[in-house]
């Protein structure tokens, strides 16, 4: 990583809905918007309680999910297990999220992504993850004391650590792994709740629930 990239990663700034810092992603969104004018097809903001103690970080918007609806994990398969589990543990007012105006609210929870724009083939480049780091670092810096961050997948895990300026080698990713970076919150890991992981049973509902049970224990919730 260059010194310029490293210094950019350490900047914190609020989300910019008009961001076009990544030429590949901006161009791809332009082509999607032309083909599907009813889609959000723009950077996707966080969703949830602005004072939440629980932050969930995913990978990036899905083509027919957040890229369509404008809300993270809404409208596609990846959100099915996530929102059901949020509801089961009292973090959501409904078990399903279909659109950005469906009335669902999150309680003491917030959902974000390491990359805010839809990447081709759902694969952001390392440079694109670094470009989004200032937004993630802003979110992490706004967390209250004793917060919990849940990273869904290795890329989200690495993005959180990089945004904090932490060495990733000190905090190896693993499902249900628990870390305490210097920022003061607890970082938990989970396999991503993608269609592939859930259908191959790499991630089962019981595995996911166990991670959420640990979140509740850390937050001292009943």
trRosetta pair geometry for C-beta under 8 A, 3 or more apart (Angstrom, degrees):
i j d omega theta_ij theta_ji phi_ij phi_ji
1 5 4.8 -120 -173 86 91 126
1 6 5.3 108 128 -60 119 90
1 9 7.8 -9 -178 -16 145 141
1 130 7.3 163 -134 -101 118 149
2 5 4.7 97 56 7 80 100
2 6 6.9 -144 96 -5 42 87
3 6 5.6 -56 -146 38 33 112
3 7 6.2 30 157 -18 68 105
4 7 6.0 -56 -147 37 29 106
4 8 6.4 29 154 -20 64 107
5 8 5.7 -55 -149 35 32 111
5 9 6.4 37 153 -26 65 104
5 127 7.4 -89 -122 -125 131 75
5 130 5.3 -1 -169 167 104 153
6 9 5.7 -52 -153 28 32 115
6 10 7.0 23 153 -15 62 106
7 10 5.9 -61 -156 35 36 108
7 11 7.3 48 146 -33 64 95
8 11 5.7 -44 -160 12 42 115
8 130 6.7 76 90 157 114 98
8 131 7.5 -19 138 -111 137 45
8 133 7.1 107 122 61 80 118
8 134 6.9 -75 169 -47 73 109
9 130 5.4 -64 -81 -153 103 87
9 133 4.3 -11 -138 104 70 161
9 134 7.5 -144 -142 -54 24 66
9 137 7.5 127 166 -44 56 137
9 162 5.7 -75 -169 154 138 95
9 163 6.4 -130 178 -105 88 45
9 165 7.4 140 113 -79 108 71
10 137 7.1 136 -154 -122 28 166
10 165 5.7 39 -101 -70 103 115
11 133 7.8 99 56 101 72 94
11 134 4.4 -18 95 -107 90 114
11 137 7.0 137 93 64 37 146
12 134 5.8 169 -120 -162 20 72
12 137 4.3 -118 -96 112 84 104
12 138 4.3 136 -176 -75 89 67
12 141 5.3 7 -136 3 158 148
13 16 7.4 4 126 -33 115 104
13 134 4.5 14 26 153 91 122
13 135 6.7 -43 77 -77 72 56
13 138 5.7 -85 67 -58 19 133
14 135 7.3 36 173 -124 20 75
14 138 5.5 -176 -82 177 41 160
15 19 7.9 -93 -174 -23 61 127
15 43 7.3 180 -175 137 99 128
15 45 5.3 113 134 -122 160 85
15 46 6.7 -156 -43 -2 151 90
15 116 7.0 146 -140 -108 106 159
15 135 5.0 67 -91 -140 68 118
15 138 7.4 -149 -36 73 63 142
16 19 4.2 107 88 -56 107 93
16 43 7.0 47 91 68 62 163
16 135 7.6 -116 12 -83 74 117
17 42 6.5 36 178 144 81 124
17 43 5.6 -166 -145 71 41 108
17 45 6.4 -32 -88 -56 96 106
18 42 7.8 -32 -100 -167 42 119
18 43 7.5 -97 -26 24 9 122
19 43 5.1 58 43 -47 102 154
19 116 7.1 71 53 75 138 133
19 117 7.6 -129 88 -45 107 120
20 23 7.7 51 163 -92 84 46
20 26 4.2 63 -150 -106 87 142
21 26 7.9 151 41 -43 28 121
21 131 5.0 177 114 -175 123 123
22 25 4.0 38 98 25 120 113
22 26 6.1 159 81 -18 62 87
22 117 6.7 -163 55 47 129 143
22 127 7.6 143 -121 116 102 93
22 128 4.9 53 -124 -118 147 91
22 131 5.2 153 -64 80 101 164
22 132 8.0 -23 -34 -45 131 88
23 26 5.7 -58 -138 39 28 110
23 27 6.1 26 164 -17 65 109
24 27 6.1 -60 -150 38 24 108
24 28 6.3 23 154 -19 62 110
24 119 7.9 33 116 -138 110 80
24 120 7.4 -84 161 0 107 114
24 125 7.3 69 51 2 152 126
24 128 7.2 -81 61 -74 115 126
25 28 5.6 -55 -145 37 32 112
25 29 6.3 32 157 -18 66 105
25 115 7.7 -149 -102 177 152 118
25 117 4.2 95 171 103 130 140
25 118 7.2 151 -154 71 93 50
25 119 6.1 -54 -101 -97 100 66
25 124 7.6 6 -76 -119 124 92
25 128 6.1 114 -35 -133 128 130
26 29 5.9 -55 -149 36 29 109
26 30 6.5 34 151 -23 62 104
26 117 7.5 -46 -67 -156 49 165
27 30 5.5 -50 -151 31 34 115
27 31 6.7 30 153 -16 65 103
28 31 5.8 -56 -153 36 34 108
28 32 6.4 33 150 -18 67 106
28 117 7.8 123 70 150 109 115
28 118 6.7 -130 117 96 120 92
28 119 7.3 77 69 -146 163 32
28 120 5.4 -135 -117 -54 149 92
29 32 5.5 -53 -145 38 35 112
29 33 6.1 38 155 -22 67 106
29 41 5.1 140 -168 178 84 78
29 42 6.3 103 -177 -90 140 37
29 67 8.0 -143 -117 -147 89 110
29 117 6.0 -77 -54 -162 130 115
29 118 6.3 129 -87 47 87 100
30 33 5.8 -55 -147 35 28 112
30 34 6.5 29 154 -21 62 105
31 34 5.7 -52 -150 33 33 112
31 35 6.5 22 155 -10 65 108
32 35 5.9 -64 -149 44 31 104
32 36 5.8 -30 171 37 71 106
32 39 6.3 -69 147 80 103 148
32 41 4.7 -171 102 -124 106 115
32 63 7.5 -146 -128 -144 136 86
32 67 6.9 -44 155 168 158 128
32 118 6.8 26 -17 73 167 146
33 36 6.9 -78 -123 67 21 66
33 37 6.5 56 177 -105 63 51
33 39 6.7 -130 -103 70 55 100
33 41 3.9 163 -75 126 84 153
33 42 7.7 53 -77 -52 126 77
34 37 7.4 7 -143 -67 17 81
36 39 4.1 43 118 -8 114 120
36 41 6.7 156 81 -54 96 130
36 68 7.6 -60 145 -110 142 86
38 68 8.0 18 111 -157 81 85
39 67 6.2 7 179 138 122 79
39 68 4.8 -73 -130 -119 91 58
40 44 6.8 67 124 -91 147 89
40 66 7.4 -62 50 155 146 53
40 67 6.0 -159 61 176 101 35
40 68 6.1 101 9 155 91 11
40 69 6.3 -17 -24 79 127 18
40 70 3.7 164 -103 -65 144 85
40 100 8.0 96 -76 -27 130 140
41 67 6.2 50 -84 179 47 88
41 118 7.5 -53 -126 16 53 133
42 70 7.5 13 56 -109 95 95
42 117 7.6 -72 166 -114 27 90
43 116 4.3 32 -159 127 92 117
43 117 5.2 -52 -95 -70 67 85
44 61 4.7 124 -6 -67 146 130
44 66 4.7 30 -125 159 164 117
44 67 7.0 -93 -53 -82 126 46
44 70 6.0 -177 -124 -153 86 43
44 71 7.2 -179 -164 -83 112 7
44 72 6.0 131 140 -67 129 72
44 113 6.8 47 78 20 115 133
44 116 5.4 -162 49 -171 66 75
44 117 7.3 159 4 -86 81 35
45 70 7.7 18 27 175 84 84
45 116 7.4 26 -81 -150 29 123
46 72 7.0 -16 -138 -12 39 133
46 110 5.6 15 172 176 121 108
46 111 6.6 161 -161 80 72 47
46 112 4.4 -26 -107 -89 97 91
46 139 6.4 141 -68 -107 149 131
47 71 5.0 59 -75 -154 152 88
47 72 5.3 -155 15 28 115 95
47 74 7.7 57 -7 -28 173 124
47 100 8.0 -130 -108 -129 132 86
47 106 6.8 113 131 -4 82 132
47 110 7.0 165 86 -157 40 64
47 111 5.0 -12 61 57 90 98
47 112 7.9 176 23 -71 61 52
48 52 5.6 2 133 -38 119 148
48 106 3.7 -35 -128 63 91 143
48 109 5.3 -93 -158 106 140 61
48 110 3.5 -171 76 -110 131 53
48 111 5.5 120 -29 7 126 71
49 52 3.9 117 79 -60 103 94
49 106 5.5 -119 -17 99 86 93
49 107 6.5 62 -47 -146 136 19
49 108 5.7 -22 46 -76 162 16
49 109 6.1 87 21 46 110 36
49 110 5.7 -111 54 -61 64 87
50 110 7.4 87 -92 -89 24 132
50 142 7.9 -65 179 153 73 138
51 144 6.8 41 -176 -35 77 122
52 55 6.4 131 101 -68 117 68
52 106 7.1 -10 -88 123 138 116
52 108 5.2 122 -135 -178 75 35
52 109 5.1 134 -147 -85 138 5
52 110 4.2 -177 38 -20 148 97
52 143 7.9 -47 90 -122 69 77
52 147 7.8 84 121 -137 66 115
53 108 5.6 -13 29 -174 89 98
53 143 7.2 88 -137 -164 43 90
53 144 5.6 -55 -99 54 82 111
53 146 7.0 -8 -157 97 121 76
53 147 4.7 -152 -165 -116 64 75
53 148 6.6 50 140 18 82 79
53 219 5.7 127 108 -126 132 113
54 91 6.6 -75 77 -123 149 134
54 108 5.8 64 16 135 106 80
54 109 4.4 -32 82 -106 112 74
54 110 7.1 158 90 21 60 67
54 147 6.9 -167 -69 -165 31 82
54 148 5.2 -5 -113 65 73 97
54 150 7.2 16 -173 -6 88 107
54 215 6.2 62 -126 -177 125 123
54 219 6.4 -36 -62 -72 108 145
55 109 7.7 165 -83 -160 28 57
55 110 5.1 -18 -111 68 71 100
55 111 7.9 163 -161 -87 55 23
55 112 6.4 -5 -173 13 99 116
55 139 6.4 136 -145 153 147 112
55 140 7.4 -153 76 -95 166 59
55 143 6.2 -86 -18 -92 131 120
55 147 6.6 31 0 164 100 126
55 148 7.4 -180 30 93 65 51
55 149 4.9 -17 71 -112 100 76
55 150 7.3 -176 93 25 49 69
56 82 7.4 128 164 -156 161 121
56 109 6.9 22 -10 -175 106 102
56 110 7.1 -173 25 91 73 49
56 111 4.8 -17 66 -112 108 69
56 112 6.9 159 84 28 56 65
56 149 7.8 162 -88 -162 25 54
56 150 4.8 -18 -112 66 72 106
56 152 6.6 37 -179 -26 93 112
57 112 5.3 -21 -107 77 68 94
57 113 6.7 126 -164 -120 63 19
57 114 6.0 75 170 -56 107 75
57 136 7.0 58 -129 -138 131 115
57 149 6.4 14 -6 -176 113 100
57 150 7.0 175 23 85 69 52
57 151 5.2 -19 67 -110 107 62
57 152 6.6 -166 89 17 51 80
57 156 4.4 158 117 -169 97 116
57 159 6.9 -150 158 79 137 117
57 160 5.9 151 51 -64 165 111
58 72 6.3 160 26 -171 132 119
58 73 6.4 156 -41 -57 159 106
58 78 7.5 89 -147 156 144 136
58 111 7.1 20 -10 -175 110 92
58 112 7.2 -176 23 95 75 42
58 113 4.7 -37 71 -106 86 78
58 114 7.1 -121 96 -1 41 79
58 152 4.7 -13 -108 56 63 128
58 153 7.3 53 -156 22 54 113
58 156 5.9 -97 -172 -82 11 141
58 192 6.9 89 -146 -133 82 103
59 113 6.2 -16 85 -154 26 98
59 114 5.9 -31 -144 31 33 110
59 115 6.8 -10 157 30 57 97
59 122 7.2 52 115 -179 138 93
59 124 7.4 -178 171 9 89 113
59 152 7.0 -93 -27 94 76 97
59 153 5.6 -7 -62 60 105 147
59 155 5.3 58 -121 74 93 128
59 156 5.8 -97 -75 -50 54 98
59 192 6.4 2 -26 -114 115 145
60 113 5.3 113 -102 173 30 135
60 114 6.7 -60 -60 63 73 80
60 115 4.0 -14 -96 72 106 105
60 116 7.5 -88 -137 -26 75 7
60 117 7.1 -24 -161 77 110 38
60 118 6.6 128 149 -117 109 32
60 119 5.3 16 133 4 168 102
60 122 6.6 170 67 -152 115 65
60 124 5.5 143 -56 -33 147 119
61 65 6.5 -164 -172 84 71 91
61 66 3.5 -117 -133 85 94 112
61 67 4.3 126 139 -52 124 77
61 72 7.0 -109 -93 -110 77 62
61 113 6.5 -111 -41 -22 61 171
61 115 8.0 -105 8 101 71 82
61 116 7.2 34 -19 178 107 36
61 117 6.8 -59 27 -175 116 16
61 118 4.7 -67 83 -73 105 75
62 65 3.4 51 61 26 113 116
62 66 5.9 101 32 22 68 81
62 67 6.2 -125 90 6 38 100
62 76 4.6 -89 89 45 148 164
62 78 6.0 163 -38 12 142 131
62 118 7.3 19 145 -118 7 99
62 122 6.8 0 -116 -100 68 114
63 67 5.4 -43 -141 51 24 142
63 68 7.4 47 139 -36 46 97
63 76 8.0 103 61 -86 60 151
63 118 6.0 95 -91 -152 54 135
63 122 7.6 -87 -26 -62 92 91
64 67 7.1 -20 -46 62 15 100
64 68 5.2 20 -159 -26 41 137
64 75 6.6 -126 140 129 67 107
64 76 5.3 121 89 -87 80 114
65 68 6.3 136 62 27 7 100
65 69 6.7 -49 167 16 42 109
65 73 6.6 -25 169 -138 132 20
65 74 6.2 136 -179 70 81 40
65 75 4.7 162 -137 75 51 85
65 76 3.0 -76 -74 6 104 121
65 77 7.9 -93 -74 28 124 51
65 78 6.2 -22 -89 39 167 108
65 79 6.4 155 -150 -16 125 115
66 69 6.0 -69 -125 55 32 90
66 70 6.8 94 -172 -90 64 2
66 71 6.0 -122 -123 81 80 34
66 72 5.0 7 -100 -109 139 34
66 73 6.5 17 -55 -15 110 28
66 74 6.0 91 -87 39 66 78
66 75 7.3 166 -54 41 34 107
66 76 7.7 -75 -11 13 61 117
66 113 7.5 -176 76 -37 171 144
66 118 7.8 179 85 -72 89 92
67 118 4.1 31 -92 -63 135 133
68 75 5.5 -117 73 114 117 156
68 76 7.9 121 26 -45 121 104
69 74 4.5 -99 85 100 154 111
69 75 4.4 162 -31 -16 131 139
69 98 7.7 -177 -109 141 144 39
69 99 5.3 -153 -138 -134 114 51
69 100 5.2 158 164 -33 89 88
70 74 8.0 -29 65 63 45 130
70 100 4.8 -21 75 -54 101 148
71 74 3.9 27 85 10 104 145
71 75 7.7 114 60 -7 93 103
71 97 6.7 -118 112 165 134 128
71 99 7.5 109 18 167 129 29
71 100 4.3 164 -33 -95 116 83
72 111 4.4 -159 84 125 133 112
72 112 6.5 -141 -58 -110 164 14
72 113 5.8 -174 -118 -36 122 102
73 76 7.7 -112 -158 54 41 86
73 78 5.6 -109 -131 108 81 98
73 79 3.6 133 163 -93 81 96
73 82 5.1 -46 -179 68 150 152
73 83 6.9 167 128 -42 117 97
73 97 6.8 68 108 68 82 138
73 111 6.0 -84 19 174 122 149
74 79 5.5 95 -83 -87 28 169
74 83 8.0 75 -97 -56 68 139
74 97 4.3 -84 -116 130 91 112
74 98 6.8 30 -176 106 92 4
74 99 6.7 132 158 -99 126 11
74 100 6.6 126 98 -67 162 62
75 79 6.9 61 27 25 36 144
75 97 7.4 -72 -32 116 56 79
75 98 6.1 78 -88 -164 70 41
75 99 6.7 65 -72 -80 111 51
76 79 6.1 100 62 9 60 99
77 80 5.7 -36 -163 -4 47 117
77 194 7.4 57 101 -173 106 46
77 195 4.1 43 105 -76 150 102
77 198 7.6 -153 159 45 108 134
78 81 7.9 -67 -177 36 36 91
78 82 6.8 20 145 -7 67 124
78 192 7.4 -31 -141 163 112 98
78 193 5.6 114 -164 98 68 83
78 194 5.4 -19 -102 -108 99 49
78 195 6.7 -75 -63 -32 67 72
79 82 5.2 -71 -145 49 46 113
79 83 5.3 28 168 -13 88 111
79 97 5.5 -88 163 58 139 107
79 193 7.9 99 -86 103 17 125
80 83 7.0 -66 -146 38 15 94
80 84 6.4 9 160 -12 56 116
80 96 7.5 -6 -125 -119 61 84
80 193 7.8 -154 59 153 68 119
80 198 7.8 -146 70 79 114 177
81 84 5.9 -62 -144 42 28 111
81 85 6.0 23 162 -16 66 112
81 193 4.4 -145 70 -161 121 129
81 198 5.9 -171 -32 -97 143 142
81 203 7.7 129 124 123 170 116
81 205 6.3 -144 -136 -99 109 78
81 208 5.9 104 163 28 121 176
82 85 6.1 -68 -152 39 23 104
82 86 6.3 24 154 -19 64 108
82 111 7.7 83 160 -116 137 137
82 152 7.9 -24 -95 -94 123 152
82 193 5.1 171 -51 61 90 158
83 86 5.4 -47 -142 36 36 116
83 87 6.3 39 156 -20 65 104
83 92 5.9 168 -160 -167 74 178
83 94 7.4 -7 169 100 117 73
83 95 6.1 117 128 176 90 38
83 96 5.8 107 106 -116 137 23
83 97 4.7 -167 -94 -5 157 101
83 104 7.4 -18 -152 -167 128 155
84 87 5.8 -57 -153 37 29 112
84 88 6.3 31 151 -22 65 107
84 95 4.8 37 -113 -169 62 97
84 96 7.3 19 -68 -70 78 63
84 205 8.0 -43 99 -129 130 114
85 88 5.4 -48 -141 34 36 114
85 89 6.3 14 163 -2 66 109
85 205 7.4 -173 -75 -151 108 80
85 208 5.5 -98 -84 132 157 117
85 209 6.2 -146 -130 -86 111 67
85 212 5.4 -168 168 -41 114 156
86 89 6.5 -75 -150 48 24 95
86 91 4.2 -88 -166 78 81 109
86 92 3.9 68 121 -17 108 120
86 106 6.8 -52 177 -123 139 93
86 109 6.3 -161 -144 96 115 168
86 212 7.9 -145 -82 -124 41 139
87 90 7.8 54 -176 -60 28 17
87 91 7.3 -88 -62 59 24 67
87 92 4.3 -62 -74 72 66 108
87 93 7.6 -53 -115 72 90 11
87 94 6.2 -65 -99 117 129 20
87 95 4.0 -101 37 -90 167 66
88 95 7.5 59 -43 -111 73 103
88 209 7.2 -45 99 -116 146 104
88 212 7.7 86 81 111 104 157
89 209 7.9 169 -55 -141 114 74
89 212 4.9 -135 -47 160 157 127
89 213 7.7 -142 -108 -75 127 48
89 215 7.4 62 160 74 158 117
89 216 6.0 -135 -165 -59 119 124
89 221 7.9 82 171 105 94 144
90 107 6.5 -70 150 76 71 133
90 221 7.0 -165 68 170 135 138
91 106 6.0 -4 158 -159 82 82
91 107 5.5 -154 -152 60 37 80
91 108 6.4 -98 -125 68 81 82
91 109 4.1 47 -170 -18 118 145
92 95 7.1 126 98 -87 125 34
92 97 8.0 -90 -159 -54 141 108
92 104 6.3 -3 -171 -173 103 105
92 105 7.3 163 -152 87 56 44
92 106 5.5 -31 -97 -108 72 62
92 107 6.8 -153 -66 12 21 87
92 109 7.2 -55 -58 55 74 139
93 103 7.6 -91 95 134 130 81
93 104 5.8 178 62 -149 93 56
93 105 4.7 42 1 49 128 82
93 106 7.8 -116 -3 -70 82 22
93 107 7.0 108 -49 -32 79 107
94 97 7.1 129 89 -71 109 64
94 102 7.4 -109 65 126 159 112
94 103 7.2 81 -22 94 143 88
94 104 4.4 -98 40 -106 117 96
96 104 7.7 -134 89 -76 43 141
97 102 6.4 164 -149 54 55 142
97 104 5.1 -96 -103 40 87 164
98 102 5.1 115 52 -78 86 151
99 102 4.7 125 55 -42 77 100
106 109 4.4 -104 174 74 116 92
106 110 6.5 148 104 -82 149 38
106 111 7.0 -179 -70 -11 161 97
108 219 7.5 114 149 -171 135 149
110 139 7.5 -160 118 -161 139 115
112 136 6.9 143 139 -112 139 78
112 139 5.6 24 -71 -145 168 171
113 116 5.9 144 72 -90 109 47
113 156 7.6 -92 -154 -104 50 107
114 124 7.5 -156 101 46 105 152
114 129 5.6 -9 151 -136 114 95
114 132 6.4 110 152 92 53 135
114 136 6.4 7 -130 -77 51 145
114 155 5.8 -145 43 132 164 93
114 156 4.9 -146 -41 -106 120 62
114 159 3.7 142 -135 13 119 173
114 160 7.7 -90 -98 -40 100 67
115 119 6.2 20 119 -35 153 116
115 124 4.3 170 -49 -70 165 160
115 128 5.7 32 -122 136 130 104
115 129 5.9 -75 -65 -95 103 60
115 132 5.0 178 -114 -5 52 160
115 159 7.9 -129 -37 -106 71 155
116 132 5.6 166 -1 -132 88 126
116 135 6.3 -9 -35 82 133 164
117 128 7.9 -100 57 -171 106 121
117 132 8.0 -155 11 -80 85 126
119 122 6.1 89 73 -143 93 16
119 123 5.7 -126 121 67 128 34
119 124 4.1 -144 -63 -72 157 66
119 125 7.7 177 -143 -8 136 63
119 128 6.6 122 -96 115 123 164
120 123 6.9 -37 88 49 64 82
124 128 4.2 -125 -172 87 102 128
124 129 5.5 121 118 -53 128 81
124 155 7.4 126 53 -176 106 146
125 128 4.7 98 53 3 76 102
125 129 7.3 -137 96 -3 43 84
126 129 5.6 -53 -151 35 36 113
126 130 6.4 35 152 -18 67 105
127 130 5.6 -54 -149 38 34 112
127 131 6.3 40 150 -27 65 103
128 131 5.4 -46 -145 30 35 116
128 132 6.7 26 157 -12 63 104
129 132 6.1 -64 -154 40 31 104
129 133 6.9 57 145 -53 62 90
129 155 6.7 -128 -102 -175 142 101
129 158 7.7 21 162 99 153 104
129 159 5.3 -119 -172 -99 112 107
129 162 7.5 71 134 62 111 152
130 133 5.4 -24 -158 -14 40 123
130 162 7.1 -86 -101 145 75 142
132 135 5.5 -51 -175 36 71 113
132 136 6.3 66 132 -18 86 104
132 159 7.6 -11 86 -155 107 130
133 136 5.5 -60 -146 42 40 109
133 137 5.8 40 158 -23 74 107
133 159 6.8 -151 -98 -165 82 85
133 162 6.2 -85 -116 112 132 104
133 163 4.6 -171 -160 -96 91 86
134 137 5.6 -53 -141 37 30 112
134 138 6.5 38 155 -24 63 101
134 163 8.0 -176 -70 -135 19 100
135 138 5.7 -49 -153 30 32 114
135 139 6.7 32 150 -17 63 103
136 139 5.6 -53 -152 35 36 112
136 140 6.3 33 152 -17 68 106
136 159 6.0 -97 -153 149 178 107
136 160 6.9 -123 165 -98 130 53
136 163 4.5 -106 100 -89 110 160
137 140 5.6 -52 -144 39 34 111
137 141 6.1 35 156 -20 65 108
137 163 4.2 -159 -71 -177 83 104
137 164 7.3 171 -116 -68 89 44
138 141 5.8 -59 -146 38 27 110
138 142 6.5 25 155 -21 62 109
139 142 5.9 -61 -152 33 29 110
139 143 7.5 48 149 -43 60 90
140 143 6.0 -33 -165 -5 39 116
140 149 7.0 0 -116 -85 93 147
140 160 6.9 133 -84 -148 137 82
140 163 6.1 136 7 116 145 128
140 164 6.6 -99 137 -74 161 91
140 183 6.4 -28 161 -174 114 161
140 185 7.6 -135 -159 23 86 141
143 147 3.9 -88 174 13 120 166
143 149 7.3 -71 -87 -61 161 101
143 185 5.6 -4 117 -66 150 143
144 147 5.6 125 63 -58 62 105
145 184 6.4 -60 -135 148 67 131
146 184 7.6 -67 -57 153 37 93
146 185 7.1 108 -173 -116 11 64
146 186 7.9 14 -165 -8 53 98
146 218 7.6 -173 174 161 89 86
146 219 7.6 134 136 -115 101 53
147 184 7.9 67 31 107 85 86
147 185 4.2 -32 71 -119 84 122
147 186 7.6 -156 99 30 47 70
148 185 6.4 -175 -85 -179 21 102
148 186 5.0 -19 -114 67 74 100
148 188 6.4 10 -175 -1 102 113
148 215 5.2 154 125 -141 159 82
148 218 5.1 107 -78 98 129 136
148 219 6.0 -84 -5 -56 127 97
149 160 6.1 145 140 -139 145 147
149 185 5.5 78 -11 123 100 134
149 186 7.1 -178 28 89 69 49
149 187 5.0 -20 71 -109 104 68
149 188 7.1 174 86 26 50 69
150 188 5.0 -21 -108 72 70 102
150 189 7.8 154 -159 -97 59 14
150 190 6.2 7 -176 5 102 114
150 211 6.9 101 -136 153 122 121
150 215 6.5 -30 -63 -87 123 128
151 156 4.2 173 -163 112 85 102
151 157 3.9 120 132 -78 153 65
151 159 7.8 164 -134 50 117 87
151 160 5.5 -108 -84 -4 124 138
151 173 7.6 -96 101 -122 134 104
151 187 6.4 20 -13 -173 113 97
151 188 7.1 -178 22 87 73 47
151 189 5.3 -25 66 -110 100 64
151 190 7.2 166 82 28 52 67
152 156 5.3 50 55 27 57 158
152 190 5.7 -24 -111 74 61 96
152 191 7.6 10 -163 123 66 25
152 192 4.5 85 157 -110 92 67
152 193 6.3 -56 -151 3 130 81
153 156 5.1 90 65 13 81 102
153 157 6.8 -141 103 -7 41 93
153 190 7.8 -25 -34 89 44 60
153 191 6.6 44 -84 -161 62 39
153 192 3.6 7 -54 -48 112 108
153 194 7.9 49 -68 -22 130 113
154 157 5.3 -56 -146 38 34 117
154 158 6.1 30 159 -17 70 106
154 173 4.6 134 -114 105 81 175
155 158 5.9 -54 -145 40 29 108
155 159 6.2 33 153 -24 64 108
156 159 5.5 -54 -145 35 31 114
156 160 6.5 35 156 -22 64 101
156 192 7.6 129 3 -84 125 102
157 160 6.1 -55 -156 30 27 110
157 161 6.7 18 153 -10 62 109
157 171 7.7 -153 173 121 105 108
157 173 4.4 119 93 -99 164 113
157 187 7.4 109 -138 166 79 122
157 189 5.4 15 -93 -110 130 107
158 161 5.8 -59 -149 41 34 108
158 162 6.0 33 155 -19 69 110
158 168 5.4 11 -128 -117 84 138
158 173 7.2 -53 -47 -49 81 128
159 162 5.8 -56 -142 40 29 110
159 163 6.2 32 157 -21 64 107
160 163 5.9 -58 -150 35 26 111
160 164 6.5 18 154 -12 62 110
160 187 6.2 154 122 -128 147 131
161 164 5.7 -63 -152 41 32 109
161 166 4.3 -90 -164 72 83 109
161 167 7.5 -53 167 85 122 17
161 168 5.0 123 102 -92 148 73
161 171 5.8 -172 -98 58 137 132
161 181 6.8 -172 -115 -88 75 142
161 187 7.7 63 -67 -146 84 173
162 165 7.5 44 -175 -71 33 26
162 166 7.5 -92 -64 51 23 69
162 168 7.0 -8 -58 -57 81 108
164 181 5.5 30 143 158 165 153
164 182 7.4 152 168 52 122 85
164 183 5.3 -93 -133 -40 125 127
166 170 6.5 -105 171 56 98 121
166 171 6.5 23 138 4 133 129
166 181 5.1 -78 -74 -135 155 122
166 182 7.0 171 -89 17 108 95
167 170 4.6 83 81 -5 98 107
167 171 7.8 139 91 8 61 84
168 171 6.4 -83 -155 56 41 84
168 172 8.0 80 157 -91 72 43
169 172 7.3 8 -158 -68 37 80
171 179 4.4 48 -143 -131 116 152
171 181 6.7 -32 -63 -72 152 94
171 187 6.9 31 -174 78 144 139
172 177 7.0 -115 94 -153 70 166
173 177 6.6 172 -168 40 30 144
173 189 5.4 156 -153 -133 71 153
174 177 3.8 95 62 -41 88 125
174 189 5.9 108 65 80 39 146
175 189 6.2 -122 -110 115 24 98
175 190 5.9 47 -139 -139 76 41
175 191 5.0 -16 -94 -28 117 88
175 203 7.5 -165 -124 -98 138 90
175 207 6.9 -11 169 177 134 123
175 211 7.8 -92 -178 -71 78 125
176 188 7.3 -24 -145 -168 34 96
176 189 6.8 -48 18 75 14 80
176 190 6.9 56 -58 -95 50 68
176 207 7.6 -108 -49 -171 115 86
176 210 6.6 -17 -104 110 126 113
176 211 5.7 -130 -99 -88 74 90
176 214 7.3 120 -149 -2 85 155
177 188 7.3 159 83 -155 49 50
177 189 4.5 15 51 32 91 123
178 186 6.4 -19 -164 -173 93 108
178 187 7.4 146 -160 81 44 54
178 188 5.6 -14 -104 -103 70 74
178 189 7.8 -132 -64 13 35 81
178 214 7.2 -119 -82 166 124 144
179 186 7.2 143 75 -165 46 58
179 187 4.3 -22 67 66 101 104
179 188 7.7 -176 24 -75 73 30
179 189 7.7 57 -3 -27 107 100
180 185 7.9 -161 -139 97 63 31
180 186 5.8 -33 -94 -108 77 65
180 187 7.3 -175 -80 20 26 81
181 184 7.9 -46 89 5 70 31
181 185 7.3 3 53 59 92 69
181 187 6.0 45 -6 -11 104 127
186 218 5.4 -99 42 -157 155 151
188 211 6.1 141 155 -165 133 100
188 214 6.4 148 -117 101 146 124
188 215 6.5 -107 17 -76 159 84
188 218 7.9 -154 -45 -4 126 155
190 193 7.6 10 125 -44 122 85
190 203 7.2 76 168 -128 94 129
190 207 7.8 139 -149 136 99 96
190 208 6.5 71 -163 -120 140 71
190 211 4.8 6 -84 -106 121 173
191 197 5.1 176 146 -157 119 145
191 202 5.7 -146 177 129 164 102
191 203 4.2 -151 84 -69 123 117
191 207 7.5 14 32 126 113 137
192 197 5.8 152 78 -4 70 151
192 203 7.4 -141 75 -21 35 156
193 197 6.6 -119 -131 75 20 125
193 198 6.2 37 -165 -51 64 116
193 203 6.2 -122 -103 112 56 151
193 208 6.5 53 -92 -106 112 141
194 197 4.8 90 55 11 83 100
194 198 6.9 -165 85 -1 40 89
195 198 6.3 -66 -143 44 26 101
195 199 5.8 14 166 -11 66 118
196 199 6.3 -65 -139 43 20 102
196 200 6.0 3 168 -3 62 116
196 202 7.6 9 127 23 76 129
197 200 6.4 -65 -138 46 22 99
197 202 4.4 -84 -150 67 73 112
197 203 4.3 30 149 14 112 110
198 201 7.5 29 -177 -80 31 32
198 202 7.8 -72 -56 50 22 76
198 203 5.6 -48 -81 76 60 94
198 204 7.7 117 -139 -102 65 32
201 204 5.6 16 -154 -70 76 94
203 207 5.6 -131 -155 79 59 133
203 208 6.1 63 173 -55 103 100
204 207 4.7 101 53 3 76 102
204 208 7.1 -145 93 -3 41 87
205 208 5.7 -59 -147 39 33 110
205 209 6.0 35 155 -22 68 108
206 209 5.6 -51 -141 37 31 113
206 210 6.5 39 155 -26 62 101
207 210 5.8 -53 -155 28 30 113
207 211 7.1 29 149 -16 61 101
208 211 5.8 -52 -159 31 37 111
208 212 6.6 31 147 -13 67 106
209 212 5.5 -56 -148 41 37 110
209 213 6.2 46 150 -28 67 101
210 213 5.4 -45 -148 29 33 117
210 214 6.8 34 151 -17 61 100
211 214 5.7 -55 -159 34 35 111
211 215 6.7 42 143 -24 65 100
212 215 5.1 -42 -149 28 42 119
212 216 6.6 43 152 -18 66 99
213 216 5.8 -52 -154 35 33 111
213 217 6.6 36 148 -19 64 104
214 217 5.5 -50 -148 35 37 115
214 218 6.4 36 154 -18 66 105
215 218 5.9 -62 -154 38 29 109
215 219 6.2 13 155 -6 66 113
216 219 5.8 -63 -140 47 31 102
216 221 4.3 -88 -155 63 83 107
216 222 7.7 -57 178 80 120 20
217 220 7.5 27 -179 -75 30 36
217 221 7.9 -76 -50 43 20 72
